[in-house]
Amino acid sequence: MPDSKMDETKKKKKKTAECCGYPISIFFIVVNEFCERFSYYGMRAVLVLYFRYFLLWDDDLATSIYHAFVALCYLTPILGAIIADSWLGKFKTIIYLSIVYAVGQVVMAVSTIHDITDANRDGTPDNFTLHIALSMLGLVLIALGTGGIKPCVAAFGGDQFQEHQSRQLNTFFSVFYLCINAGSLLSTLITPVLRAQECGIHTQQQCYPLAFGVPAALMVVSLVVFIAGSGMYTKTAPEGNIMGSVCKCIWFALNNRFRHRSDIYPKREHWMDWAEEKYDKLLIAQIKMVLKVLFLYIPLPMFWTLFDQKGSRWTLQATTMTGDFGGFVLQPDQMQTVNPILILTLVPIMDRIIFPLIKKCGLNFSPLKRMTVGMLFAATAFIAAALVQMEIDKTLPNFPSSSESQLKVVNMHSESLIVTVPSQEPLLIGSFEVQHTSKHTTAVSHWCFTISSHVVFPQSSPDYITFDQQDIRLAFNTTPEINKDLSLIKGSRQTLIIPSEPAEMYLKEDIKSKPKEGKNAVRFVNGWTAYLNITNLESSLQPSETSNYTLVSQGMRKFTLTDGIQSCEFSRKFGFGSSYTFLIPSDLFSTDCESIKEIEDMQPNSVHMALQIPQYFLITTGEVMFSVTGLQFSYSQAPKNMKSVLQAGWLCTNAVGNIIVLIVAELGKLPKQWAEYVLFASLLVAVSIIFSIMAYFYTYIDPAEIEAEILKQQETDPDKKKKKETLEMEEKENEQEIKQTKI
Ligand SMILES: N[C@@H](CC(=O)O)C(=O)NCC(=O)O
């Protein structure tokens, strides 16, 4: 900004009302930021699960769209900075884009109401296209709003301080960062709880409308709070299109350099010096400072590539773990709260203890060194995530490959059966009826035989037998003998149910992946002589019939079984991510449901979510070293009128980071998740080495000092006035040309 204009702005700054040395208007801005971040992070916390389990997208698509959205949120700050600087000013930009943001949140919340398209009232939306279209529209509006206001709010906060409040200004930025994390912490705790509720008009489903609705309401509150402070703000007028000037100056320098590419022209120290014919030395020097920092930013997106996966891959990882902390149960998406909790504790610890201690030891822990160490911390966080993933993989069922089939046999007949697979030893399947003795013991009803070349007994699921051929023939020792030809589904798990009348045996397909969201899949086989109604099941169960799976949440669950005349209750405590088949015997009511037996189709998740804490600790330590330092670095190395330009550039590194996740997730599909984590960690280590080399050659500057020096030089430069006049004339000519072209 030209000095004259800056002086004008200073003069215009009226004396503002103060409280404890702070302008009162600042409280409105801080509360506004808290609500806005609550809204943003609350919505983000449940977004991947909404994609995965409401829109039914697979893991990769859900992760890709999530990162595309985050990338968009960090690209739009450029737009916000341009609108604020050259057109509306910060105050109006924040208001208008906040309205866009709030509308986006409302559209998003509406898109999650399954009842709006659930005409057949079966609990699932009938028109996915409408839900997808609405949610995409909502996300684009949110990205425009949140990104657009991002570079404006902090700067607008800074504008409220007067010259005598420089100490308070520094504290403001710390409080501002703490508010971001307080908002993020609360919303990440609350919205998953709201999501876990059941709601609906026709059918009760996961309450996504509430989980997205509350962030929408908070965004409206944020806007109202901001407007409420309107009378107290110091509002500065738009400072001219600095981004436009920068781009024009760079374009001119490149063009001029190209025009003078011949060896006859003397070389200049820097390619930007080719703008000297037309542009002010000060502007050129400022652009050089910005470009130097932007060049240093090139490797930085890789940090964000890893950092932002805590909201996607790490949340999905948590769904395959157990969140039972004794007194309370943590939902998978709530694990993300560990990050803001650690931020709230680590920022003061680092600032007050660690960094001063390092300084005391005589070590020069410069900002760029801190950022490199931050990157290495993030890389180790991913190694920790890979180790946790390996532990999880050990507990996952051994699902059949696409060329294999798995079979389990459940014998509900009153006698043990001998079964023969041609060219195999005869096999004995114990009768469920004969062998059940005590309550809820696992029924001994699976194959027991020696392993042969085409039959594999996997260690992790002993009740399933794996076949590498599709068609098999089984012979049962009944009179007359029953021969059964089975055509198994490749890549699938099936159960052969042998009812009380063995000739009526049938195949039932089993669940072949972990139940969603850490829930438990249960089904019942009706061995009772009449139909049964069971709570939670869609329809009544005919004799010998097997129900489809129904999902139940973690904790004690009660099922009431009734045949219309008699009834009994059956309760069981569930963990996370298990699957059971419950066998109902013929003496159900005489034993008051006690004789129900269970077969564990899939064991519950056993790796505890607490194991994710080390990876969260490492990534957050990395964030404090990288992100907080990076923000300060961007601010301190930017010329005074380009602080927002550099802030937008800094935010852009985050956008590019998210785009990299998209590319790697789509192109480099690795068969094992832990391998993908190791790949990302290795990439970041490689990038941090490159960054440390670039940092080694970087010389820290004091922009204010350089600017003052150039201004001093210019005062004594006789060409200065002439150049300025030429520049103004050329600009006028350009404008006239444009007008004429339009006519
Ligand atoms: N630590 C993050 C918040 C989170 O991930 O919960 C943070 O401070 N981000 C900065 C922001 O502006 O959102």
The ligand as an SDF file (V2000), in Angstrom:
LIG
                    3D

 13 12  0  0  0  0  0  0  0  0999 V2000
   -4.9610  -28.2980   14.6100 N   0  0  0  0  0  0  0  0  0  0  0  0
   -5.8570  -27.8170   13.6010 C   0  0  0  0  0  0  0  0  0  0  0  0
   -7.2670  -28.0430   14.0520 C   0  0  0  0  0  0  0  0  0  0  0  0
   -7.6810  -29.5020   13.9170 C   0  0  0  0  0  0  0  0  0  0  0  0
   -7.2100  -30.1830   13.0040 O   0  0  0  0  0  0  0  0  0  0  0  0
   -8.5390  -29.9290   14.7020 O   0  0  0  0  0  0  0  0  0  0  0  0
   -5.6340  -26.3010   13.3700 C   0  0  0  0  0  0  0  0  0  0  0  0
   -5.2730  -25.5850   14.2510 O   0  0  0  0  0  0  0  0  0  0  0  0
   -5.8650  -25.8600   12.1540 N   0  0  0  0  0  0  0  0  0  0  0  0
   -5.7560  -24.4730   11.7780 C   0  0  0  0  0  0  0  0  0  0  0  0
   -7.0330  -23.9310   11.1790 C   0  0  0  0  0  0  0  0  0  0  0  0
   -7.0450  -22.7510   10.7930 O   0  0  0  0  0  0  0  0  0  0  0  0
   -8.0490  -24.6320   11.1030 O   0  0  0  0  0  0  0  0  0  0  0  0
  1  2  1  0
  2  3  1  0
  2  7  1  0
  3  4  1  0
  4  5  2  0
  4  6  1  0
  7  8  2  0
  7  9  1  0
  9 10  1  0
 10 11  1  0
 11 12  2  0
 11 13  1  0
M  END
$$$$
